[in-house]
Each structure stands twice: as C-alpha cells, then as structure tokens.
C-alpha cells in the first residue's frame, strides 16, 4: 500500500497528461468548445453536450471503451478527445475502433443510415507519432485522385506535442505549453487550461477520488527520449543503472518504479525490432 507521502508525491507530480485529470479539465464545456474550434476551425457548431470519462459498450461480447472526453454537437456529430501518454504503437487501430464505437451508438435497429453523422477522433500524443507535423488531419480519400474525398464524415486528428509547434495557432500552442509544463502564452485556451488545472488539482474531493493519481506512470512525453537512451546506451557510454537514475530524476519516480519502466521500455524496443 502506498504511504500518504508517496500518494501526495504522485498527486503533485500528475499534470494535464493524466487521463483522468485531462478528462475533468477538457470536459469543461467552454474549454472543450475552444479546443475543438482551435483544432478543427472549419467545423461549425453553437453548442455541445460534453461528457468526461464516457464509457461506451455496444455489445456484451465486445470490448468496452472509456473515452477521455466525448462531445456531441447539435447536429449529432461526435467528437472524442483523448490524451495518449504511452506509445503502444496502435494509434491507427485505436482510432478506427473509437470511430466504430461512436458510429454504432448513432443508429438503432431499423433506422436509416442517414442518421450517421460525422465522427472526430482527436489524439493529443505525448510521444512522436508517424508524422512530422504538429497537427495532422486525416480523412478518407480516393487513392486514384487525392483531391477527391469520400465525405463519410470520418476524421482522425493527431496533435504531436513533441513536434515543432511554431505553426500551430496560439491556442494550441498554449495547450502544448501546459502539457510540457512550460511558460504559458496569453492565449485564451492556455490561460483557461492553466486555471482549470489548478482548480482540479486543488479540489480535495477530486484528489481523494483519484487516489492521488493512483498507480499511473506519468511519462511527461519523455518515452521516446528514454527509449533512445536505452537503444543507444553503449554508444553513449551509459549503463542500465545510469539510465535508471536519469529516469528517477527526470520523471520523479522511485528506484523500483524507474526499474520497472526501464524494463517496459526495453521490452517495447525488442518487440519493435521483431516487427
């Protein structure tokens, strides 16, 4: 069992990248509206129904999914906003599954497919995804004519926190700064996120309900850095113990936690080589 001191340390270390905290902050309607309008400026809506930590189960045999933030506009379009901390190398597959889960809940038995509205899956990634852009928007297109879209309303958007954010609009830059724990610009979204984060972290009821961030391993988007150190440790003249010490210092983990994380990263690298 965790000591009170350890619980407090974990709670103080947790930030917006913690999925539960992210849901509580991004799940505030005004913040969610501002984020969506910043990430998808061509989308037009006046109001949203926003639900943080929304669980969707479409069939008792199927895999359930808990969305960090689910928003539905007045036209019935669905928006899923997710924070992704650990790279499990399944972003495309996870996106496909989330789209299907949201689509399935739109249409009942015997209803017309015209009831199917647009679905947006937005992943805020604390690791490097397979794109050089800070913000990437994917749709279904015709491979024989790349200018022709299917217009099925399926949109996947990736916000790469580790990429060059200089081309992002001011609001999205503010989000990145909050996630990376940097000085936050004067953008409306950056300021609102900072304020809401302080309120959530200062709420004793939330603090107790979350169990001081529970057992979460908060990587702060440094997974790729750690993996690179492990992969190149011989070239860099680093030992396993020295990398574990770096992990302890940079991510504020205990030695046993850092050792466990090191083993996880090493296992991930070996799997990547096999693939």
C-alpha positions as CSV (number, residue, x, y, z in Angstrom):
1,X,0.0,0.0,0.0
2,X,1.3,3.5,-0.8
3,X,2.2,5.7,2.0
4,X,0.5,9.1,2.4
5,X,3.7,10.8,1.5
6,X,4.0,8.7,-1.7
7,X,0.4,9.4,-2.6
8,X,1.0,13.1,-2.2
9,X,4.1,13.0,-4.3
10,X,2.3,11.2,-7.1
11,X,-0.6,13.7,-6.9
12,X,1.8,16.7,-7.1
13,X,3.6,15.1,-10.0
14,X,0.5,14.5,-12.0
15,X,-0.5,17.1,-14.6
16,X,-2.8,17.5,-17.5
17,X,-1.3,14.4,-19.2
18,X,-3.0,12.3,-16.6
19,X,-6.0,10.9,-18.5
20,X,-8.5,11.4,-15.6
21,X,-7.3,15.0,-14.9
22,X,-7.3,15.6,-18.7
23,X,-10.9,14.5,-18.9
24,X,-12.0,16.7,-16.0
25,X,-10.3,19.8,-17.4
26,X,-11.0,19.2,-21.1
27,X,-14.5,18.1,-20.2
28,X,-15.5,21.6,-19.2
29,X,-17.8,22.8,-21.9
30,X,-16.2,26.2,-22.5
31,X,-12.7,24.7,-22.7
32,X,-13.8,21.8,-24.9
33,X,-15.6,24.2,-27.3
34,X,-12.5,26.4,-27.5
35,X,-10.2,23.4,-28.1
36,X,-12.3,22.0,-30.9
37,X,-12.7,25.3,-32.7
38,X,-8.9,25.7,-32.5
39,X,-8.1,22.2,-33.6
40,X,-10.9,22.0,-36.3
41,X,-11.5,25.6,-37.4
42,X,-13.7,24.5,-40.3
43,X,-16.3,22.9,-38.1
44,X,-19.3,25.0,-37.2
45,X,-21.4,24.3,-34.1
46,X,-23.1,26.5,-31.5
47,X,-23.4,24.2,-28.5
48,X,-22.0,20.9,-27.2
49,X,-23.1,18.2,-24.8
50,X,-19.8,17.2,-23.1
51,X,-19.2,14.1,-21.1
52,X,-15.8,13.3,-19.5
53,X,-14.7,9.7,-19.0
54,X,-17.6,8.4,-21.0
55,X,-17.8,4.6,-21.2
56,X,-19.3,3.0,-24.4
57,X,-20.4,-0.6,-24.6
58,X,-22.1,-1.6,-27.8
59,X,-22.4,-5.4,-27.2
60,X,-21.8,-7.5,-24.1
61,X,-19.2,-9.6,-26.1
62,X,-17.4,-6.5,-27.5
63,X,-14.5,-4.6,-26.0
64,X,-15.7,-1.6,-24.0
65,X,-14.0,1.8,-24.3
66,X,-13.7,4.7,-21.9
67,X,-13.3,8.0,-23.8
68,X,-11.5,10.8,-22.1
69,X,-13.9,13.4,-23.4
70,X,-17.0,12.8,-25.6
71,X,-18.7,15.8,-27.1
72,X,-21.8,15.8,-29.3
73,X,-23.0,19.0,-31.1
74,X,-26.5,20.0,-32.0
75,X,-26.2,18.2,-35.4
76,X,-25.3,14.9,-33.8
77,X,-21.6,15.0,-34.8
78,X,-19.4,13.2,-32.3
79,X,-16.0,14.4,-31.0
80,X,-13.7,12.1,-29.0
81,X,-10.7,13.9,-27.4
82,X,-8.0,11.7,-26.0
83,X,-4.7,12.2,-24.2
84,X,-2.2,9.5,-25.2
85,X,0.9,9.3,-22.9
86,X,2.4,5.9,-23.6
87,X,3.2,4.9,-27.1
88,X,1.6,1.5,-27.6
89,X,2.1,1.6,-31.4
90,X,-1.7,1.3,-32.1
91,X,-2.9,4.8,-32.8
92,X,-4.4,4.0,-36.2
93,X,-6.1,0.8,-34.9
94,X,-7.3,2.6,-31.7
95,X,-8.7,5.4,-33.9
96,X,-10.6,3.0,-36.1
97,X,-12.1,1.3,-33.0
98,X,-13.2,4.6,-31.4
99,X,-14.8,5.7,-34.7
100,X,-16.8,2.5,-34.9
101,X,-17.9,2.7,-31.2
102,X,-19.2,6.3,-31.7
103,X,-20.9,5.5,-35.0
104,X,-22.7,2.4,-33.6
105,X,-24.4,4.4,-30.9
106,X,-25.9,6.8,-33.5
107,X,-28.2,4.3,-35.3
108,X,-30.8,2.0,-33.8
109,X,-32.2,-1.2,-35.3
110,X,-34.2,-0.4,-38.5
111,X,-33.1,3.2,-38.7
112,X,-31.8,4.8,-41.8
113,X,-28.0,5.2,-42.3
114,X,-28.6,8.9,-43.0
115,X,-28.7,9.2,-39.2
116,X,-24.9,8.5,-39.1
117,X,-23.2,11.8,-38.5
118,X,-19.5,12.8,-38.6
119,X,-17.1,11.4,-36.0
120,X,-13.9,13.1,-35.0
121,X,-11.2,11.2,-33.0
122,X,-8.6,13.6,-31.7
123,X,-5.5,12.2,-30.1
124,X,-3.2,14.5,-28.2
125,X,0.0,12.5,-28.2
126,X,2.8,12.9,-25.7
127,X,5.1,10.9,-27.9
128,X,6.3,11.1,-31.5
129,X,3.7,9.8,-34.0
130,X,4.4,8.9,-37.6
131,X,4.1,12.4,-38.9
132,X,6.4,15.4,-38.9
133,X,3.5,17.9,-38.5
134,X,2.4,19.1,-35.1
135,X,-1.2,18.8,-36.2
136,X,-2.4,16.3,-38.8
137,X,-5.9,15.8,-40.1
138,X,-6.8,12.6,-41.8
139,X,-9.9,11.8,-43.9
140,X,-10.9,9.0,-46.4
141,X,-9.7,9.9,-49.9
142,X,-9.6,8.4,-53.4
143,X,-6.2,6.8,-54.0
144,X,-6.6,7.5,-57.7
145,X,-7.5,11.1,-57.2
146,X,-6.1,12.5,-54.0
147,X,-8.3,15.6,-54.3
148,X,-11.4,13.5,-54.1
149,X,-12.8,12.8,-50.6
150,X,-15.3,10.1,-49.7
151,X,-17.0,12.6,-47.3
152,X,-18.1,9.8,-45.0
153,X,-17.5,12.1,-42.0
154,X,-14.6,10.1,-40.6
155,X,-11.9,12.4,-39.3
156,X,-8.8,11.5,-37.3
157,X,-6.7,14.3,-35.9
158,X,-3.3,13.9,-34.3
159,X,-1.7,16.6,-32.2
160,X,2.0,15.8,-31.8
161,X,3.1,17.5,-28.6
162,X,6.8,16.8,-29.3
163,X,6.8,18.3,-32.8
164,X,7.6,21.9,-33.8
165,X,4.6,23.8,-32.5
166,X,5.5,27.1,-34.1
167,X,3.0,26.6,-36.9
168,X,0.1,25.9,-34.5
169,X,-2.3,28.6,-33.7
170,X,-1.9,30.4,-30.4
171,X,-4.5,28.4,-28.6
172,X,-3.0,25.0,-29.5
173,X,0.5,26.3,-28.6
174,X,-1.0,27.2,-25.2
175,X,-2.2,23.6,-24.8
176,X,1.2,22.2,-25.7
177,X,2.9,24.5,-23.2
178,X,0.6,23.4,-20.4
179,X,1.3,19.7,-21.2
180,X,5.1,20.3,-21.4
181,X,5.0,22.4,-18.2
182,X,6.4,25.4,-19.9
183,X,5.6,29.1,-19.5
184,X,2.1,29.5,-20.9
185,X,1.4,32.2,-23.5
186,X,-1.5,34.6,-23.2
187,X,-3.9,32.6,-25.4
188,X,-7.4,32.1,-24.1
189,X,-7.1,28.3,-24.2
190,X,-3.7,28.3,-22.5
191,X,-4.9,30.5,-19.7
192,X,-8.2,28.6,-19.3
193,X,-6.4,25.3,-19.1
194,X,-3.9,26.6,-16.5
195,X,-6.7,27.9,-14.4
196,X,-8.8,24.8,-14.6
197,X,-5.8,22.5,-13.9
198,X,-5.1,24.4,-10.7
199,X,-8.7,24.2,-9.7
200,X,-8.8,20.4,-10.3
201,X,-5.5,19.8,-8.5
202,X,-6.7,21.9,-5.6
203,X,-10.0,20.1,-5.2
204,X,-9.7,17.8,-2.2
205,X,-12.7,15.7,-3.3
206,X,-11.2,15.1,-6.7
207,X,-7.8,14.4,-5.1
208,X,-9.3,11.7,-2.8
209,X,-11.4,10.2,-5.6
210,X,-8.4,9.8,-7.8
211,X,-6.3,8.3,-5.1
212,X,-3.6,10.9,-5.7
213,X,-3.2,9.8,-9.3
214,X,-3.3,6.2,-8.3
215,X,-0.6,4.0,-9.8
216,X,-0.2,5.9,-13.1
217,X,3.2,6.1,-14.6
218,X,3.4,9.7,-15.7
219,X,5.9,9.9,-18.5
220,X,5.5,13.6,-19.4
221,X,6.0,12.8,-23.0
222,X,9.6,11.5,-22.5
223,X,9.1,7.9,-23.5
224,X,10.9,8.4,-26.9
225,X,13.8,10.0,-25.1
226,X,14.1,7.1,-22.6
227,X,13.9,4.5,-25.4
228,X,16.6,6.4,-27.3
229,X,18.9,6.3,-24.3
230,X,18.3,2.6,-23.8
231,X,18.8,1.8,-27.5
232,X,22.0,3.8,-27.8
233,X,23.3,3.3,-24.3
234,X,26.6,1.6,-25.5
235,X,27.3,4.4,-28.0
236,X,26.6,7.0,-25.2
237,X,28.6,5.1,-22.6
238,X,25.6,4.7,-20.3
239,X,24.9,1.8,-18.0
240,X,21.5,0.5,-17.1
241,X,21.9,2.0,-13.6
242,X,22.8,5.4,-15.0
243,X,19.7,5.4,-17.2
244,X,17.5,4.4,-14.3
245,X,19.0,7.3,-12.3
246,X,18.1,9.7,-15.2
247,X,14.5,8.3,-15.2
248,X,14.3,8.8,-11.4
249,X,15.5,12.4,-11.8
250,X,13.5,13.5,-14.9
251,X,10.2,11.8,-14.1
252,X,10.3,11.8,-10.3
253,X,9.9,8.1,-9.8
254,X,11.2,5.8,-7.1
255,X,14.0,3.5,-7.9
256,X,11.7,0.4,-8.2
257,X,9.3,2.4,-10.4
258,X,12.2,3.5,-12.6
259,X,13.5,0.0,-12.9
260,X,10.0,-1.2,-13.9
261,X,9.7,1.5,-16.5
262,X,13.2,0.7,-17.9
263,X,12.2,-3.0,-18.3
264,X,8.9,-1.9,-20.1
265,X,10.8,0.3,-22.5
266,X,13.4,-2.4,-23.2
267,X,10.6,-4.9,-23.9
268,X,8.9,-2.4,-26.2
269,X,12.1,-1.9,-28.2
270,X,12.7,-5.7,-28.5
271,X,9.1,-6.0,-29.9
272,X,9.7,-3.2,-32.4
273,X,12.8,-5.0,-33.7
274,X,10.9,-8.2,-34.1
275,X,8.2,-6.4,-36.1
